[in-house]
């Protein structure tokens, strides 16, 4: 998935492209390689020039902060936003925004700094905050269990009154 994947007007001398690199080695150890990008230049639907670019990549060098993934997500959202009339595009935009923590027309940004804040607003922390995410998951599972127990108790209480 490379974006933009549709004809795009280039303004100035800089062109930005974002894509996912998938490690296809069978032993999952390949960390160096090259990707080839075919660029087509033209106007309207007429291509007047093509060029192939080989780019060296290191699969292990991707950012652990999520910035690279978010950049890709922003480009994907940008392209989907061009066609709001296409069925499911708005849903895809929402899903990508939530998955990659990107603000979209259907989402907003809230800065949470502690486990207590994530719990207060019932917002799942990013998995990159491993400790907070782990504690949040444990507490939310416990809350869910307790809610189910309360619900069952209420049902039994109502049934005992009804009999």
C-alpha positions as CSV (number, residue, x, y, z in Angstrom):
1,X,0.0,0.0,0.0
2,X,1.7,3.1,-1.3
3,X,0.2,6.6,-1.1
4,X,-0.5,8.5,-3.1
5,X,-1.6,5.7,-5.4
6,X,-3.6,8.0,-7.7
7,X,-2.4,10.7,-10.0
8,X,-1.2,13.6,-7.9
9,X,-0.3,17.2,-8.8
10,X,3.3,18.0,-7.7
11,X,3.9,21.5,-6.6
12,X,7.5,22.6,-6.2
13,X,10.4,20.3,-6.3
14,X,9.5,17.9,-3.5
15,X,7.4,14.8,-3.8
16,X,6.4,12.7,-0.7
17,X,5.5,9.1,-0.9
18,X,4.6,6.7,1.9
19,X,4.3,2.9,1.8
20,X,4.4,-0.2,3.9
21,X,7.5,-2.5,3.5
22,X,6.6,-6.1,4.1
23,X,9.4,-8.5,5.0
24,X,8.9,-11.4,2.6
25,X,11.8,-13.6,3.7
26,X,10.7,-17.0,4.9
27,X,12.9,-16.9,8.1
28,X,11.8,-13.3,8.9
29,X,15.4,-12.3,9.5
30,X,16.0,-10.2,6.4
31,X,16.8,-6.6,7.5
32,X,18.4,-5.0,4.5
33,X,17.1,-4.7,1.0
34,X,15.9,-2.4,-1.8
35,X,12.6,-1.3,-3.1
36,X,11.9,-0.1,-6.6
37,X,9.4,2.7,-7.2
38,X,8.0,3.4,-10.7
39,X,7.0,7.0,-11.1
40,X,4.9,8.1,-14.0
41,X,4.9,11.8,-15.0
42,X,2.3,13.4,-17.3
43,X,-0.8,15.5,-17.4
44,X,-4.4,14.4,-17.5
45,X,-4.4,10.7,-18.3
46,X,-1.4,10.9,-20.7
47,X,2.0,9.7,-19.3
48,X,4.9,11.5,-20.9
49,X,7.8,10.1,-18.8
50,X,8.4,7.2,-16.5
51,X,11.3,6.6,-14.1
52,X,12.4,3.8,-11.9
53,X,14.1,4.5,-8.6
54,X,15.8,1.9,-6.4
55,X,15.9,2.9,-2.7
56,X,17.9,1.0,-0.1
57,X,16.0,0.2,3.0
58,X,16.6,-1.3,6.4
59,X,13.5,-3.0,7.7
60,X,14.8,-2.8,11.3
61,X,15.4,0.9,11.1
62,X,11.7,1.8,11.2
63,X,10.8,4.1,14.1
64,X,9.6,2.5,17.3
65,X,7.8,5.7,18.2
66,X,5.1,5.1,15.6
67,X,5.8,8.3,13.6
68,X,6.6,6.5,10.4
69,X,3.4,4.4,10.7
70,X,1.4,7.6,11.5
71,X,2.9,9.4,8.5
72,X,1.7,6.5,6.3
73,X,-1.7,6.6,7.9
74,X,-2.0,10.3,7.3
75,X,-1.3,9.8,3.6
76,X,-3.8,7.0,3.4
77,X,-6.5,9.1,5.1
78,X,-5.6,12.0,2.8
79,X,-6.3,9.9,-0.2
80,X,-9.5,8.3,1.2
81,X,-10.8,11.9,2.0
82,X,-10.7,12.8,-1.6
83,X,-13.6,10.4,-2.3
84,X,-16.1,10.7,0.6
85,X,-18.9,9.4,-1.6
86,X,-17.3,6.0,-1.9
87,X,-19.0,3.5,0.4
88,X,-17.1,2.7,3.6
89,X,-14.4,5.4,3.1
90,X,-15.5,7.3,6.1
91,X,-15.5,4.1,8.2
92,X,-12.0,3.3,6.9
93,X,-10.8,6.8,7.8
94,X,-12.2,6.4,11.3
95,X,-10.6,3.0,11.8
96,X,-7.2,4.2,10.5
97,X,-7.4,7.3,12.7
98,X,-8.1,5.2,15.8
99,X,-5.5,2.5,14.9
100,X,-2.7,5.0,14.3
101,X,-3.7,7.8,16.7
102,X,-4.3,10.3,14.0
103,X,-6.9,13.1,14.2
104,X,-9.5,12.8,11.4
105,X,-12.7,14.7,10.7
106,X,-14.5,12.0,12.8
107,X,-12.0,11.9,15.7
108,X,-10.3,14.3,18.0
109,X,-7.2,14.6,20.1
110,X,-6.9,14.3,23.8
111,X,-3.6,14.2,25.7
112,X,-3.6,11.8,28.6
113,X,-0.6,11.5,30.8
114,X,-1.4,8.9,33.4
115,X,-3.1,5.5,33.9
116,X,-5.8,7.3,36.0
117,X,-6.7,9.6,33.1
118,X,-7.0,6.6,30.6
119,X,-9.2,4.8,33.1
120,X,-11.3,7.9,33.9
121,X,-12.2,8.4,30.2
122,X,-12.2,4.7,29.3
123,X,-9.7,5.3,26.5
124,X,-7.4,2.5,25.5
125,X,-3.8,3.7,25.8
126,X,-1.4,3.0,22.9
127,X,0.4,-0.3,23.1
128,X,3.7,1.6,22.9
129,X,3.0,2.6,26.6
130,X,3.5,-1.0,27.6
131,X,3.2,-0.7,31.3
132,X,0.2,1.6,31.3
133,X,-1.4,-0.5,28.5
134,X,-0.9,-3.7,30.5
135,X,-2.3,-2.2,33.8
136,X,-5.2,-0.6,31.9
137,X,-6.2,-3.9,30.2
138,X,-6.1,-5.7,33.6
139,X,-8.3,-3.1,35.3
140,X,-10.7,-2.8,32.4
141,X,-11.1,-6.6,32.3
142,X,-11.8,-6.6,36.1
143,X,-14.3,-3.7,35.7
144,X,-16.1,-5.7,32.9
145,X,-16.2,-8.8,35.0
146,X,-17.6,-6.9,38.0
147,X,-20.3,-5.2,35.8
148,X,-21.4,-8.6,34.5
149,X,-21.6,-9.9,38.1
150,X,-23.7,-6.9,39.1
151,X,-25.9,-7.4,36.1
152,X,-26.4,-11.1,36.9
153,X,-27.2,-10.2,40.5
154,X,-29.9,-7.7,39.4
155,X,-31.4,-10.2,37.1
156,X,-31.6,-12.9,39.8
157,X,-33.0,-10.3,42.3
158,X,-35.8,-9.3,39.8
159,X,-36.5,-13.0,39.0
160,X,-36.8,-13.8,42.7
161,X,-39.3,-10.9,43.2
162,X,-41.3,-11.9,40.1
163,X,-41.8,-15.5,41.3
